[in-house]
Amino acid sequence: MRYLMSLLIVVGVCGCEKRHESPQTFVSDDSEYKVAILLDLSGSFEHMMCDDGKAHQFAMRVLDHYFRERLGNNDKLIIAQISGTERSLLWEGTPLQLRREFPSAKAFGEFLRSKSDPRGSLVHDSIAHTVEYVASDPAVASGRAKSAVFVLSDMLDNGVNQESEQRVIGALTEYAQQNGAVGLYYVDQLLVPQWRKNLQDAGIREICVESEIVGTPRLPNFE
């Protein structure tokens, strides 16, 4: 994998579907931003995450568009995974710490591979675990920090059951109370309507759900 530290996605309003009249703005101040990037490391999505894969290119474009001029010390990035393991969370720190800890594409790629289980794809549980973790952050819970969860996945779950479905809806419903944004990219086209409904039913105000057929995914709008 080319340097996947490029998966620094800035937090704020996901502009694909606006559901209120007063969008938040992304400004350079001392506010805290918590951004979770959930990467699909399962076998079915591997081709999208390779060096020239669409998901990787999209992540590069997001970094260049949003994160170049903001490296605030109070901002935190969370990297998580979708694979066959229940241990979804992989890393947390500032963008600068990520660069220091993984100085090369090889180092970061080896780190990701060492933590993943490509034989499975626990989509619902991984999303629920990541959203629960973000929502439990004191700065997010108090409203001091703005937050977002971005998922790059086909959303094909080989371990889904009624319990995991209820868990993810519950986590998203709680997260909606904190005005968190959620973006899902490269979703299997047959699953797009259901996931849009899931996010809307949970009360998420700022959502973006796009399928794998979208040539150039729309980026969140912070203007």
C-alpha positions in Angstrom: 0.0 0.0 0.0 1.1 3.5 -0.7 1.3 5.7 2.3 -2.1 5.2 3.8 -1.5 7.8 6.4 -3.2 9.8 3.7 -6.4 8.6 5.2 -6.6 11.7 7.4 -10.2 12.8 6.7 -11.2 16.0 8.3 -14.2 16.2 10.5 -17.2 18.3 9.9 -20.3 18.4 7.8 -20.7 15.6 5.2 -22.2 17.5 2.3 -23.8 14.8 0.2 -27.1 15.0 2.1 -28.0 18.0 4.1 -30.8 17.7 6.5 -30.8 21.1 8.3 -30.6 24.7 7.2 -27.5 25.8 9.3 -24.5 23.7 8.3 -21.5 23.7 10.5 -18.3 25.3 9.2 -14.8 24.2 9.4 -12.6 27.0 10.8 -9.1 27.3 12.1 -9.5 27.8 15.8 -8.7 25.9 19.0 -11.7 23.6 18.7 -11.1 19.9 18.9 -11.9 17.6 16.0 -12.2 13.8 16.3 -12.1 11.9 13.0 -12.5 8.1 12.7 -11.5 6.4 9.5 -12.8 2.9 9.2 -10.9 0.9 6.5 -12.2 -2.3 5.0 -9.2 -4.7 5.2 -11.2 -7.8 4.2 -10.5 -9.9 1.2 -13.5 -8.6 -0.8 -12.3 -5.0 -0.6 -8.6 -5.5 -1.0 -8.4 -4.4 -4.6 -9.9 -1.1 -3.6 -7.2 -0.4 -1.0 -4.2 -1.2 -3.1 -1.8 1.5 -4.3 -4.0 2.5 -7.3 -7.3 1.4 -5.9 -10.2 3.8 -6.0 -10.6 4.0 -2.2 -6.9 4.8 -1.8 -7.1 7.5 -4.5 -10.1 9.0 -2.8 -8.3 9.1 0.6 -5.4 10.9 -1.1 -7.7 13.5 -2.5 -9.5 14.1 0.8 -6.1 14.7 2.6 -5.0 17.1 -0.1 -8.3 19.0 -0.1 -8.9 19.3 3.6 -6.0 18.5 5.9 -3.1 20.3 4.3 -3.5 23.5 6.4 -4.8 22.0 9.7 -2.6 20.1 12.0 -4.0 21.3 15.3 -2.6 19.7 18.5 -6.1 19.1 19.9 -7.3 17.2 16.8 -7.3 13.5 16.9 -7.4 10.8 14.2 -8.7 7.3 14.9 -7.9 4.5 12.5 -10.0 1.4 12.6 -10.6 -1.7 10.5 -13.3 -3.9 9.1 -12.0 -7.5 8.8 -12.6 -10.8 10.5 -11.5 -9.6 14.0 -13.6 -8.0 16.6 -10.7 -5.7 17.6 -11.6 -2.9 15.2 -9.6 0.0 16.7 -6.0 0.2 15.5 -4.5 3.5 16.3 -5.3 7.0 17.8 -3.2 10.2 17.8 -2.6 13.4 16.1 -1.8 13.6 12.4 1.8 14.6 13.3 2.2 11.6 15.5 1.0 9.3 12.7 3.6 10.7 10.4 6.3 10.2 13.0 5.2 6.7 14.0 4.9 5.4 10.4 7.5 7.2 8.4 7.0 5.1 5.3 4.2 3.4 3.3 5.8 0.0 4.0 5.8 0.6 7.8 2.1 1.6 7.8 1.1 -1.2 5.4 2.8 -3.8 7.6 1.1 -2.4 10.6 -2.4 -2.7 9.0 -1.7 -6.2 7.7 -0.5 -7.4 11.1 -3.8 -6.4 12.7 -6.3 -7.6 10.1 -8.0 -10.9 9.4 -8.9 -10.7 5.7 -10.9 -13.9 5.9 -13.9 -12.1 7.4 -15.8 -8.8 7.2 -17.6 -7.8 10.4 -19.1 -4.6 9.0 -21.9 -4.0 11.5 -19.9 -4.8 14.6 -16.9 -2.8 13.4 -19.0 0.3 12.7 -20.8 0.0 16.0 -17.5 -0.4 17.9 -15.9 2.6 16.2 -19.0 4.8 16.6 -19.3 3.8 20.3 -15.7 4.7 20.9 -16.0 8.1 19.2 -19.2 8.9 21.0 -17.7 8.0 24.4 -14.9 10.6 24.0 -15.4 13.2 26.7 -14.8 16.1 24.3 -17.3 14.7 21.9 -19.9 13.8 24.6 -19.6 17.3 26.0 -20.0 19.0 22.6 -16.6 20.6 22.8 -15.3 18.6 19.9 -16.9 18.1 16.5 -16.6 14.6 15.1 -17.1 12.4 12.1 -16.9 8.7 11.2 -15.9 7.8 7.6 -16.2 4.3 6.3 -14.5 3.0 3.1 -16.1 -0.4 2.5 -18.4 -2.3 0.2 -20.4 -3.0 3.4 -20.6 -6.7 2.6 -20.9 -8.4 6.1 -20.4 -12.1 6.4 -21.1 -12.1 10.1 -24.3 -10.1 10.3 -27.1 -11.1 12.7 -30.0 -9.5 14.5 -27.8 -8.6 17.5 -25.2 -6.8 15.3 -27.8 -5.0 13.4 -29.5 -3.7 16.6 -26.1 -2.7 18.0 -25.1 -0.6 15.1 -28.5 1.2 15.0 -28.2 1.9 18.7 -24.7 3.2 18.4 -25.7 5.5 15.5 -28.8 6.7 17.3 -26.7 7.8 20.3 -24.1 9.4 18.0 -26.8 11.4 16.3 -27.4 13.2 19.6 -23.9 14.5 19.4 -24.4 15.9 15.9 -21.7 13.5 14.4 -21.3 13.2 10.7 -21.2 9.8 8.9 -19.9 9.1 5.4 -20.0 5.7 3.7 -18.0 5.3 0.5 -17.7 2.6 -2.1 -20.8 0.8 -0.8 -22.1 -2.1 -2.8 -24.8 -0.6 -5.0 -27.5 -3.0 -3.7 -26.8 -1.9 -0.1 -26.9 1.9 -0.6 -30.7 2.3 -0.1 -30.6 0.3 3.2 -27.6 2.1 4.6 -29.1 5.5 3.8 -32.3 4.4 5.6 -30.2 3.1 8.5 -28.5 6.5 9.0 -31.7 8.5 8.5 -33.6 6.3 10.9 -30.9 6.7 13.5 -31.2 10.5 13.2 -27.8 11.3 11.8 -28.1 14.8 10.4 -25.2 14.9 8.0 -24.8 11.7 5.9 -23.2 10.7 2.7 -23.7 7.2 1.3 -22.2 6.5 -2.2 -21.8 3.3 -4.1 -18.8 1.8 -5.9 -20.1 3.0 -9.2 -19.5 6.7 -8.4 -16.5 7.8 -10.5 -15.6 10.8 -8.3 -17.1 10.6 -4.8 -18.3 13.9 -3.5 -16.3 15.3 -0.6 -17.8 16.8 2.5 -18.6 20.5 2.1 -17.2 22.8 4.7 -17.8 26.0 2.9 
